[in-house]
Amino acid sequence: MAAVALGRCCRRLLRTGGHGGGGTAPSSSSAGGVRHKSSVQYLSRPDLPKLAYQKVKGKSPGVVYLPGFASTMNGQKAVALEDFCKSLGHSYLRFDYTGCGESEGVFEEGRIGTWKKDVLAVLDELTEGPQVSLASEEGAGAESRRSRMNPARPAPLGGGALARHASCTARCVALGPEARKEIEDKGVWKFPTKHNEEGFYSISLDLIREAEHHCVLQSPIPVTCPVRLIHGMQDPDVSWHTSLQVADRVLSTDVDLILRKHGLHRMSEKEDIKLLTYTLDDLIDKLTTLV
């Protein structure tokens, strides 16, 4: 499932103190600022893991890509969309969440709140002016939760992350008492998936419990910017009906849901990416007109 939305991103509206960033540093031991490692840069945050990112300079509006659950900034969609933005001359930013890819941290220790903070830091410290955001799974949900904290700053939205964690929680609840006891005793759940070599994600019981406090479909979602939801109807992980719920909950009156009849979960086939670029191009034009 992929989501695209646009918003006028006002810098630092959500800063609660202490995000690093801004300058460059010669080594990883430097405090604050951003350090470079070939084309990958790192956003430093006091007492929090450094976040790896890659940024292409260009004109406004900028484009920000938020990866999906357990995915990295080097995925097929992320790179293809960067090439597209380069061809248009627009700035483009992609990054890795805490514990993923080249960012610091341990993935198994991550929580929904952890990755929400990552999104906050990246948007506040690495972007300025209007942005078109492309959110896949985790990024979509993190952005929707961020919008609840400050509706004055429009945010990208999607149902993928919520659906991923809601499905994890729902499947855990649906398990029999013996299976649930085993999960509670071990403190981890091997959630089946076809998207990695192991064939499962190690989902901690703490993450499952914490995710229950981040659901966004239980009430109206205060997002008023244009929103585009793209969902594959053959998605085995997240039902496309979830996107219908998202579209219904969003307060924006400019919401389109696009269903790909043969689309899968990751929406990474050639025709899927072509659809994403068409949708992105349309939103860039729309945002340019609005501003």
Order of alpha helices (4+ residues) and beta strands (2+ residues): beta-beta-beta-beta-beta-beta-alpha-beta-alpha-beta-alpha-alpha-alpha-beta-beta-alpha-beta-alpha-beta-alpha
